[in-house]
Amino acid sequence: MKKSASKKPVADASKLIDGRIKALGDWRGEMLSAARTLIRQADPKVVEEWKWDVPVWSHDGIICTGESYKKAVKLTFAKGASVVDPSGLFNSSLEGGTRRAIDFREGDKIDEKPFKALIREAVKVNAASKETKRKAKTPTKAAAKTKKK
């Protein structure tokens, strides 16, 4: 499997995320920091990465990325279209077939309980996807018998 050249080791990624939060130095840094804290609380096994020059949180695949723009902090969920969102937190990239995003604007507050639930749902989607891929790679008994002949 080919590794992304922009993927940094976990310790370096955490430092880069710390640096991004500090460099933003305004409401966007505060929002990104708050989202990061909630992501870590929702999934203590989350891995922080640095890809595409943005923070990335992963567990059995990418959960979400954290981009910062002039008027928004965008959390893009890699498999968001497959994630159950009963609270309607997704408010951006709704037309896509795979990803969904949450745009936070200045003055917005993160609704902690549904946000953490959304993170846990994204982890479940990743785990299910990983299991499906594992099963697809494992030959069935019938296929194994056919190979032996």
VEXDREN-2710 file (C-alpha; in Angstrom, 1 decimal):
% VEXDREN-2710
k/r/px/py/pz
1/MET/0.0/0.0/0.0
2/LYS/1.4/3.4/-1.0
3/LYS/1.8/5.9/1.8
4/SER/1.0/9.6/1.3
5/ALA/4.1/11.7/1.2
6/SER/2.4/14.4/3.2
7/LYS/1.5/12.1/6.1
8/LYS/3.4/13.0/9.2
9/PRO/4.1/10.7/12.2
10/VAL/1.5/11.1/15.0
11/ALA/3.8/13.2/17.3
12/ASP/4.7/15.5/14.5
13/ALA/1.1/15.8/13.3
14/SER/-0.1/16.8/16.8
15/LYS/2.6/19.5/16.9
16/LEU/1.6/20.7/13.5
17/ILE/-2.1/20.9/14.6
18/ASP/-1.0/22.8/17.7
19/GLY/0.9/25.2/15.4
20/ARG/-2.1/25.7/13.1
21/ILE/-4.4/26.5/16.0
22/LYS/-1.9/28.9/17.4
23/ALA/-1.2/30.5/14.0
24/LEU/-4.8/31.1/13.4
25/GLY/-4.9/33.1/16.7
26/ASP/-8.6/34.0/16.5
27/TRP/-12.0/32.4/16.7
28/ARG/-11.0/29.9/14.0
29/GLY/-8.2/28.6/16.2
30/GLU/-10.6/28.4/19.1
31/MET/-13.1/26.5/17.0
32/LEU/-10.6/24.1/15.6
33/SER/-9.2/23.5/19.1
34/ALA/-12.7/22.8/20.5
35/ALA/-13.5/20.4/17.7
36/ARG/-10.2/18.6/18.2
37/THR/-11.0/18.2/21.9
38/LEU/-14.4/16.8/21.3
39/ILE/-13.1/14.4/18.6
40/ARG/-10.6/13.1/21.1
41/GLN/-13.2/12.7/23.8
42/ALA/-15.6/10.9/21.4
43/ASP/-12.9/8.5/20.3
44/PRO/-9.9/8.1/22.6
45/LYS/-8.3/5.9/19.9
46/VAL/-8.4/8.6/17.3
47/VAL/-5.1/9.2/15.4
48/GLU/-4.1/12.7/14.5
49/GLU/-2.4/13.1/11.1
50/TRP/-1.3/15.9/8.9
51/LYS/-2.2/15.5/5.2
52/TRP/-2.8/18.0/2.5
53/ASP/-1.5/20.7/4.8
54/VAL/-4.5/20.3/7.2
55/PRO/-5.3/18.4/10.4
56/VAL/-6.8/14.9/9.8
57/TRP/-8.4/12.6/12.4
58/SER/-8.5/8.9/11.6
59/HIS/-9.6/5.6/13.1
60/ASP/-9.8/2.7/10.6
61/GLY/-9.7/5.4/7.9
62/ILE/-10.2/9.1/7.8
63/ILE/-13.0/10.4/10.1
64/CYS/-12.6/14.1/9.1
65/THR/-10.3/16.8/8.1
66/GLY/-10.2/20.3/9.7
67/GLU/-9.8/23.1/7.2
68/SER/-9.7/26.8/8.1
69/TYR/-10.9/29.5/5.8
70/LYS/-11.4/33.3/6.3
71/LYS/-15.1/32.9/7.3
72/ALA/-15.4/29.3/8.3
73/VAL/-13.8/26.3/9.9
74/LYS/-14.8/23.3/7.8
75/LEU/-14.8/19.7/9.2
76/THR/-15.1/17.4/6.1
77/PHE/-16.1/13.9/6.9
78/ALA/-14.5/11.5/4.4
79/LYS/-17.5/9.1/4.3
80/GLY/-20.1/11.6/5.6
81/ALA/-22.8/10.5/3.1
82/SER/-22.8/7.1/4.9
83/VAL/-22.9/8.6/8.4
84/VAL/-26.2/8.8/10.2
85/ASP/-26.8/12.4/11.2
86/PRO/-30.1/12.6/13.1
87/SER/-29.3/16.0/14.5
88/GLY/-28.6/17.5/11.1
89/LEU/-25.1/18.8/11.9
90/PHE/-23.9/18.4/8.3
91/ASN/-24.6/21.8/6.6
92/SER/-22.1/21.8/3.7
93/SER/-21.1/19.6/0.8
94/LEU/-24.5/18.0/1.0
95/GLU/-24.8/17.3/-2.8
96/GLY/-21.7/15.0/-2.9
97/GLY/-22.0/11.3/-3.1
98/THR/-19.3/10.5/-0.5
99/ARG/-18.3/13.4/1.7
100/ARG/-20.3/15.7/4.0
101/ALA/-19.1/18.7/6.0
102/ILE/-19.9/21.0/8.9
103/ASP/-19.1/24.7/8.4
104/PHE/-18.6/26.6/11.6
105/ARG/-18.8/30.3/11.4
106/GLU/-17.7/33.0/13.9
107/GLY/-20.0/32.9/16.9
108/ASP/-21.2/29.3/16.3
109/LYS/-21.1/26.9/19.2
110/ILE/-20.5/23.1/18.8
111/ASP/-23.5/21.1/20.1
112/GLU/-21.3/18.7/22.0
113/LYS/-23.5/15.6/22.5
114/PRO/-24.7/15.3/18.9
115/PHE/-21.2/16.2/17.6
116/LYS/-19.6/13.4/19.6
117/ALA/-22.3/11.0/18.4
118/LEU/-21.5/12.0/14.8
119/ILE/-17.8/11.2/15.4
120/ARG/-18.6/7.8/16.8
121/GLU/-20.9/7.1/13.9
122/ALA/-18.1/8.0/11.5
123/VAL/-15.8/5.6/13.3
124/LYS/-18.5/2.8/13.0
125/VAL/-18.8/3.5/9.2
126/ASN/-15.0/3.2/8.9
127/ALA/-14.9/0.0/10.9
128/ALA/-17.7/-1.5/8.8
129/SER/-15.9/-0.5/5.6
130/LYS/-12.7/-2.0/6.9
131/GLU/-14.5/-5.3/7.7
132/THR/-16.1/-5.4/4.3
133/LYS/-12.7/-5.0/2.6
134/ARG/-11.2/-7.7/4.9
135/LYS/-14.0/-10.1/4.0
136/ALA/-13.6/-9.4/0.3
137/LYS/-9.9/-10.3/0.5
138/THR/-10.6/-13.5/2.4
139/PRO/-11.3/-16.4/0.0
140/THR/-14.5/-18.2/0.7
141/LYS/-14.5/-22.0/1.3
142/ALA/-15.9/-22.6/-2.2
143/ALA/-13.2/-20.4/-3.8
144/ALA/-10.5/-22.1/-1.8
145/LYS/-11.8/-25.6/-3.0
146/THR/-11.8/-24.4/-6.6
147/LYS/-8.2/-23.2/-6.3
148/LYS/-7.1/-26.6/-4.9
149/LYS/-8.4/-28.5/-8.0
END
